Amino acid sequence: MSSPVTLADLAKMDNADFIATVGGVYENSPWVAESVLNSAPFDSITSLHKAMKGAVDSAPEEKKLALINAHPDLAGKAALAGELTAESKEEQGKAGLDTLTQSELEHFTKMNDEYKAKFGFVFILAVRNATKHTILSSFEARLKNTRMKEFEECVTQIHKIAWMRLLTVLEPADTGFLTCHVLDTAGGKPADKMKIVLKRVSGGGKIGVIGEFVTNDDGRLTGGPALKGNKEFTVGVYEWTFNVGDYFAKEGSSLAGTPFLSNVPLVFGIDNPEDHYHVPLLCSPYGYSTYRGS
């Protein structure tokens, strides 16, 4: 795969090169890229995707239907014949659809046929990070929907596919960063001097421990964001590990010989490397919670 194109280089391209670069993010539908040419240049993948999404959402229903049907069946005839686009081949391969057993292939064929017979268009799911089980479960659940609901869901899934494809062909804007804040809900105050370890579980960049921190008096990371910019802050799965047991021992909390909570792992995903992700922890000696902040 070629290196991602920078947004600065994308801005310098003529119309033909622009469409050649991003025209494939909506499957076999370069008209979507063509429709946003007048809005260029774009300063982020986020703004480009928003413009492309708007072009699709404002299109007439027959054009959306053609967009849906421009996608291949999952593990269908096009895949077996080697006729998938490069993007679809990679995505179906990541989901393991290129290594199905004969019985699995027959099951997928049956589900594809049932779905098309009921709704009149192909089943769409963003499968890049899905498993065979996830896909089949989605088939079964969505076969119960109305045609209108499924039509809308397919368009939503197409936008998700386009977003993930844009992330593979373009280099994100250098704006994203990761922060954290730890609150001691038992003491009603910030959790100061708590040790936190950050690992990258999967995605771009080094896998494993990528940072060790100690919270300041306000319960935040000393030194600012844990990760910042498109070289550090990349799409992937991450894990905070909070040393909760030692913190509450320091605070003089009455703990059991074996604390109920010692190290608290918190696994989370980064989908938009241009955004601010604030992933905090609210904790006591006996429970914790989190949320996606900004």
C-alpha positions in Angstrom: 0.0 0.0 0.0 1.3 3.4 -0.9 2.0 6.1 1.8 -0.9 8.2 2.8 -1.3 11.5 1.0 -1.0 14.7 3.1 -3.9 17.2 3.1 -1.5 19.8 1.8 -0.7 17.6 -1.3 -4.4 16.8 -1.8 -5.1 20.5 -1.9 -2.6 21.0 -4.7 -4.1 18.3 -6.9 -6.1 19.0 -10.1 -9.6 17.5 -10.3 -8.5 14.3 -11.9 -5.9 13.5 -9.3 -8.2 14.4 -6.5 -10.8 12.0 -7.7 -8.1 9.3 -8.3 -7.0 9.7 -4.7 -10.3 9.8 -2.8 -12.9 8.7 -5.4 -12.7 5.0 -4.3 -13.7 5.6 -0.7 -17.3 5.4 -1.8 -17.4 2.0 -3.6 -17.5 2.4 -7.4 -19.1 5.8 -7.0 -16.6 8.6 -7.9 -19.5 11.0 -8.3 -19.3 11.5 -4.5 -15.7 12.9 -4.8 -16.7 14.9 -7.8 -19.5 16.5 -5.9 -17.2 18.1 -3.3 -14.6 19.5 -5.7 -16.1 23.0 -5.3 -15.6 22.8 -1.5 -11.9 22.0 -1.7 -9.4 22.5 -0.2 -10.0 20.6 3.0 -8.0 21.2 6.2 -8.9 17.8 7.7 -10.2 14.3 6.9 -13.1 15.1 9.2 -14.2 18.1 7.0 -13.7 16.1 3.8 -15.8 13.2 5.1 -18.5 15.6 6.3 -18.7 17.2 2.8 -18.8 13.8 1.1 -21.4 12.5 3.6 -23.5 15.6 2.9 -23.4 14.9 -0.8 -24.7 11.4 -0.4 -27.3 12.3 2.2 -28.8 15.0 -0.1 -28.8 12.8 -3.1 -32.2 11.4 -4.4 -33.2 8.0 -3.2 -32.5 6.3 -6.6 -28.9 7.5 -6.5 -28.5 6.2 -2.9 -29.9 2.9 -4.0 -27.3 2.7 -6.8 -24.6 3.5 -4.3 -25.8 0.7 -2.1 -25.9 -1.8 -5.0 -22.4 -0.7 -6.1 -21.1 -2.7 -3.2 -20.4 -6.5 -3.5 -22.0 -9.2 -1.5 -20.0 -10.2 1.5 -18.2 -13.4 0.5 -20.2 -13.4 -2.6 -19.7 -14.1 -6.3 -17.5 -11.1 -7.0 -15.2 -12.2 -4.1 -15.0 -15.8 -5.4 -14.3 -14.6 -8.9 -11.5 -12.2 -7.7 -13.5 -9.2 -9.0 -13.5 -7.1 -5.8 -12.1 -3.6 -5.7 -8.8 -3.4 -3.9 -10.5 -1.7 -1.0 -13.3 -4.3 -0.6 -10.7 -7.1 -1.0 -8.7 -5.8 1.9 -11.7 -5.2 4.1 -13.3 -8.6 3.5 -9.8 -10.2 4.1 -9.4 -8.5 7.4 -12.8 -9.9 8.5 -11.6 -13.4 7.5 -14.1 -13.7 4.6 -11.5 -14.9 2.2 -10.8 -18.1 4.4 -14.4 -19.3 4.9 -15.0 -23.1 5.1 -17.5 -24.5 2.7 -20.3 -24.6 5.3 -19.5 -21.0 6.3 -19.6 -19.9 2.6 -23.0 -21.6 2.2 -24.3 -19.8 5.3 -23.2 -16.4 3.9 -24.7 -17.2 0.5 -28.0 -18.1 2.2 -28.0 -14.9 4.3 -27.1 -12.7 1.3 -29.9 -14.2 -0.8 -32.5 -13.9 2.0 -31.5 -10.3 2.6 -31.7 -9.3 -1.1 -35.0 -11.1 -1.6 -36.6 -9.2 1.3 -35.1 -5.7 0.7 -34.1 -5.5 -2.9 -30.5 -4.4 -2.3 -27.3 -5.8 -0.9 -26.4 -6.1 2.8 -23.8 -3.4 3.8 -21.7 -3.6 6.9 -18.4 -1.9 7.7 -16.4 -5.1 8.1 -12.8 -3.9 8.5 -12.8 -4.5 12.3 -15.6 -7.1 12.3 -15.5 -10.9 12.8 -17.4 -13.5 10.9 -19.6 -14.0 14.0 -20.3 -10.2 14.2 -21.3 -10.1 10.5 -23.6 -13.1 10.7 -25.2 -11.8 13.9 -25.8 -8.5 12.1 -27.4 -10.3 9.2 -29.8 -12.1 11.5 -30.8 -9.0 13.5 -31.2 -6.8 10.5 -33.4 -9.2 8.5 -36.1 -8.3 11.1 -36.0 -4.6 10.1 -38.3 -2.7 7.8 -37.0 -1.8 4.3 -36.9 1.9 5.2 -34.8 1.2 8.3 -32.4 -1.1 6.4 -32.0 1.5 3.6 -31.0 4.1 6.2 -28.7 1.6 8.0 -26.9 0.7 4.7 -26.2 4.4 4.0 -24.9 4.8 7.5 -22.6 1.8 7.1 -21.4 3.2 3.8 -20.4 6.4 5.5 -18.4 4.3 8.1 -16.7 2.4 5.3 -15.8 5.7 3.6 -14.4 7.2 6.8 -12.1 4.2 7.4 -11.0 4.2 3.8 -10.1 7.9 4.0 -7.9 7.2 7.0 -5.9 4.7 4.9 -5.3 7.1 1.9 -4.9 10.4 3.7 -2.6 11.6 6.5 -4.8 13.1 9.3 -4.5 16.7 10.3 -2.1 17.3 13.2 -4.8 18.2 15.7 -5.7 15.1 17.8 -4.7 14.5 21.4 -5.5 12.3 24.4 -6.1 13.5 27.9 -7.1 12.0 31.2 -8.5 13.0 34.6 -8.9 10.8 37.7 -11.5 11.6 40.3 -11.7 10.0 43.7 -15.5 9.6 44.2 -15.1 8.3 47.7 -13.1 11.3 48.8 -15.0 13.8 46.6 -11.7 15.2 45.1 -9.2 14.8 42.3 -7.0 11.7 42.7 -3.5 13.1 43.0 -0.2 11.2 42.7 -1.8 8.1 41.0 0.4 6.2 38.7 -1.1 5.5 35.2 0.4 3.4 32.4 -0.7 3.8 28.7 -0.4 0.9 26.2 -1.2 0.7 22.5 -2.9 -2.6 22.0 -3.3 -2.4 18.2 -3.1 0.2 15.4 -0.4 2.3 14.0 2.8 2.9 15.9 4.6 1.0 18.7 2.7 -1.8 20.4 3.0 -2.1 24.1 3.8 0.5 26.8 4.0 4.0 25.3 3.7 6.2 28.4 3.9 6.2 32.2 2.4 9.1 34.1 1.6 10.4 37.6 -1.4 12.6 38.2 -0.9 16.1 39.6 -2.9 17.8 42.4 -5.8 18.3 40.0 -5.9 14.6 39.1 -4.7 15.3 35.6 -1.6 14.2 33.8 1.6 16.1 34.6 3.0 17.6 31.4 -0.2 17.8 29.4 -1.7 15.4 26.9 -0.6 11.7 26.9 -0.4 11.7 23.1 -0.6 14.6 20.7 -0.3 14.9 16.9 -0.7 12.5 14.0 2.6 10.8 14.6 1.7 9.7 18.2 -2.1 9.8 18.3 -3.2 7.2 15.8 -6.3 5.1 15.1 -6.2 2.0 17.2 -7.0 0.3 20.5 -5.4 1.6 23.7 -5.3 0.7 27.4 -5.0 2.9 30.5 -3.9 1.0 33.6 -4.7 2.9 36.8 -2.8 2.0 40.0 -6.0 2.5 42.1 -4.9 0.2 45.0 -1.7 2.1 45.8 -3.6 5.4 45.6 -6.3 4.4 48.1 -3.6 2.9 50.4 -1.9 6.3 50.3 -5.1 8.0 51.2 -5.5 5.8 54.3 -8.6 4.0 53.1 -9.6 0.8 54.9 -8.8 -1.9 52.4 -9.0 -5.7 52.6 -5.8 -7.7 52.7 -6.4 -8.2 49.1 -7.9 -5.0 47.7 -11.1 -5.3 45.7 -9.5 -3.0 43.1 -5.8 -2.9 42.6 -4.9 -2.1 39.0 -7.8 -1.0 36.9 -7.4 -1.6 33.1 -9.5 0.5 30.8 -9.4 -0.4 27.1 -10.7 2.1 24.6 -10.6 2.8 20.8 -9.5 5.8 18.9 -11.5 6.2 15.6 -10.8 9.9 14.8 -7.1 10.9 15.2 -8.0 14.5 14.5 -10.2 14.8 17.6 -9.6 15.4 21.3 -10.3 12.2 23.3 -10.7 12.7 27.0 -10.8 9.3 28.7 -11.2 9.8 32.5 -11.7 7.5 35.5 -14.1 8.1 38.3 -13.2 5.6 41.1 -13.6 4.5 44.7 -12.0 1.5 46.4 -15.0 -0.6 45.2 -16.0 0.6 41.8 -15.2 2.8 38.8 -16.7 4.3 35.7 -15.6 6.2 32.6 -16.9 8.0 29.6 -15.8 9.6 26.3 -15.2 13.3 27.0 -13.7 16.1 25.0 
